[in-house]
């Protein structure tokens, strides 16, 4: 897939704020660690695992990711059935992935992180069965992390599919819906830009009403389904989070791309542009309101 030069900028918009806290120790009661059932043999590996986790998390917080990774790996070897060190290992590896970089080394680290999270998804639960909320947390967290990593290494289709899996678990997840909408817009935007440039034209950002019909027909064929899906998921994100200013901003962009699809229908094109302007205004007002609310909360916390 050919990705535009602005990929890293788009990526920052999507990824910022999506880091997921992963610390959640889980060890099933009565879990067999040693060959016999003596409490001494059972608890020694658990205590050692806790030590490795503690050292690894301290290294992670200090920015020494390699040291953190080593200790999380040791913790996994001590208690293979525990979720927590695997989550921490996946997070540490994903932090090493450089967004937008497709070098063999970066892709290797990304795949290692994905494999850790995939392994978590594949892990069977041990007795006693965990609560439904824990099962949900484990699944959604791992799926979101995989989607985030895939996006970082420009595997947009894969990232979108993982976000759809998140929505299958939780239809109210606004961030997952937003991410799908953004990816669809990115692909449609790239397609439109490439077609217009090849024809020697500059995108006017208003539906390109003066472009040749053949060029716009080709854009409509390639972008129709993408823009339809983008609008659907971005609207879903705003429905589930009414103060989602970033989703509103991308609705503005998606409607401007929809204007391309209504080429030849001036009334529809004009309506698309008007909707884009409306979402731009809503995004600005909502962002301002969110900032004021945040400032008021910070002020209240001081008093």
Secondary structure by P-SEA (a helix, b strand, c coil): cccccaaaaaaaaaccccccccbbbbbcccccccccccccccaaaaaaaaaaaaaaaaaaaacaaaaaaaaaaaaaaaccccaaaaaaaaaaaaaacccccccaaaaaaaaaaaaaaaaaaacccccccccaaaaaaaaaaaaaaaaaaaaaacaaaaaaaaaaaaaaaccccaaaaaaaaaaaaaaaaaaaaaaaaaacccccccccccccaaaaaaaaaacaaaaaaaaaaaaaaaaacccaaaaaaaaaaaaaaaaaaacccaaaaaaaaaaaaaaaaaaaaaaaaaaaaaaaaaaaaac
